[in-house]
Amino acid sequence: MEEDCWRPTRTHLAGLREYTHPTRRVLWEGIYMAIIKNRQKKRYGWLVFFALVNWVSIGLVIWKVDPETIRDFIIPGSYLPMTLLMMGGIFWLLSILLMSSSTALRWALGITVFLELRVLGLGSILNGILIVGLLISLEIYLMKSKGKKMDLPLRVPAARMREDDNTLGLM
């Protein structure tokens, strides 16, 4: 059997790409992108379904339920059931738009906090700008810290190894 024969393994599917040949690298990237695209297609349908169910339930609550009945549900004056429904609706909508549930959750929490501040009479433009600034700075921090983890190579290609002392051939 050939030494540089490529076979996909679980580590390949987990995102750790180890290549032995340049033409096989192009082949693997195509397969990898097809797998990711297929996963996103499957996920997208369920996201649309849950978003529609949530927004229909929000519409039914607005249409059928008297606001005074849900005003003091658990926390007095908070409209908690409607707040949770709105947070869910915003989360599903942002999950569809961003295709990232963690980012969607952060932004849905920020928007929900601002809406709850508005309900309590504390939501001003300044509070909205501060919440948006906090969310943007958090996204930038997480984006930069995620990139630093991927900077180190996981495996040194065999072509760069020097045969005499098994160290990197830098010259």
N, C-alpha and C positions, 0 to 999 in steps of 0.2 A: 504494500500500500504506500501511496505517496506521503511524504513527510508534511507537505504544506496543504493537505486536503482540508477544505472548509466544510464544517458541519455545524448547523445551528444547534445551540444547547439552551438550557434554561437561562444561563447568564447572558446569552445573546438577546433573548426575549425580554430580559429585565433591563436592558438598556446598556449593558456593558459590552461594547463592541470590540472584539479582538479580530484583527485582520492579518492574513498571512500573504495575500496576493492582491495587487491593485485592481484587477478586473473583478475579483470576487467582492471587493469592497463596494464597488458600484452596485453589484447584484444585491448585496446585503442591505445597502441603504434603500434600494427600491422595495425590498421585502419589508423592511422595518417601517417605511412610510405607509405601505399598504396596510400593515397591521394596525398602526396608529389611526389611520383614516377609517378603517372598519370599526374600531372601538368607538371613535367619536360619532360615527353614524348611528350605532346602536344606542349610545347614550343620549343623543340628541332627541330621538323619538320619545323616550321616557321623560325627558325634561319638558318637552312641549306638553305632554299629557298632564303631568303634575302641575305645570303652570296654568293650564286651562282650568283644571279642577279647582285650583286655589283662587283664581280670579273670578270664576263663576260663583264660588262660595262667598267671596267678598261682595260681589254684586247682589247676591241673595240677602246677605246681612244688611246691606244698605237699603234694599227694597222692602224687606219684610220685618226687620227687627227695629223696635223703638230704641233710640239711643239712651233713654233713661233706664232701660232695663239692663244694659251692659255697662253703664257708667261706673258703678261701684261693685264690680264683680268680685275681685279679690282685694285689689288695692283701690281705696276710695279715689274717685275722680280720674282714673287712669285709662278707662275704656280698654282694659287688658285683652279681651277676646278680639276686638277689632285691631288692636296693635299687633297681636301675634299673627293674625291673618294678613295684615299689610306687610309685616316682615317676611312672612313666607312667600307672598306674591312678589315682592321685590327681589328676594333671594332667587326664586326660580327664573324670573325674567333676566336677572344679571348672570345667572348660570348659563342661560341660553346665549346671551350676547358675548360673554367673556370665555365660555367653555372652561372655567376654572371655579370649582366650588369653594375653595378657600378664599379666593379674591372676592367672589360674590358674597360670601358670608361676612367678610370684613365690611364691605360697602353697604350691605343690607343692615348690619348693626349700626353703622354710622348714620344712615338715613333714618332708621327707626328711632335712634336717640334724638335726632333733630326733630322728628315729628312729635315725639313724646314731649320734648321741651316746648314745642308750639302749643300742644294741648294744655300743658300746665301754665302757659303764659310766659315762659322764659325764653322762648325761641326767637332770637333776633338775627339780623343779617350777620352781625359779628360772630355769634355762636355758630352759624352755618359756615362761615368762612374758616373759622378755627377748626371745625370738625373736618371739613374738606382738606385743609392743610395738613391736619394730622394723618388723615387717610393717605394722602399723596406721599407724604414723607415716609410713612410705614411701607407703602408699596415700593418706593425707591430703595429703601434699606433692605427689604426682603429680596428685591431683584438683584442688588449688588452682592449681598451675602450668599445668595444661591449660586452666582457665577464664580465666586472664589472657591467653592468646594470642587468645582470641575476643572480647575487649572492644573492640578497635578496629574501626570500621566499614570495610568493604572499599570501599564506594562511597557517595557522598553522593547522595541522591535529587535529581532535577532540580527538584522543587518547592521545595526549601530553598535553591536557588541564587538569588542576586540577579542580575538581568539586567544591571545597569549596570556592575558591576566584577568579576563572576564570583567572588565570595567568599561565604562562608556567611552567610546572613541570620539572625543571632542575635537581633535585636530585632524 
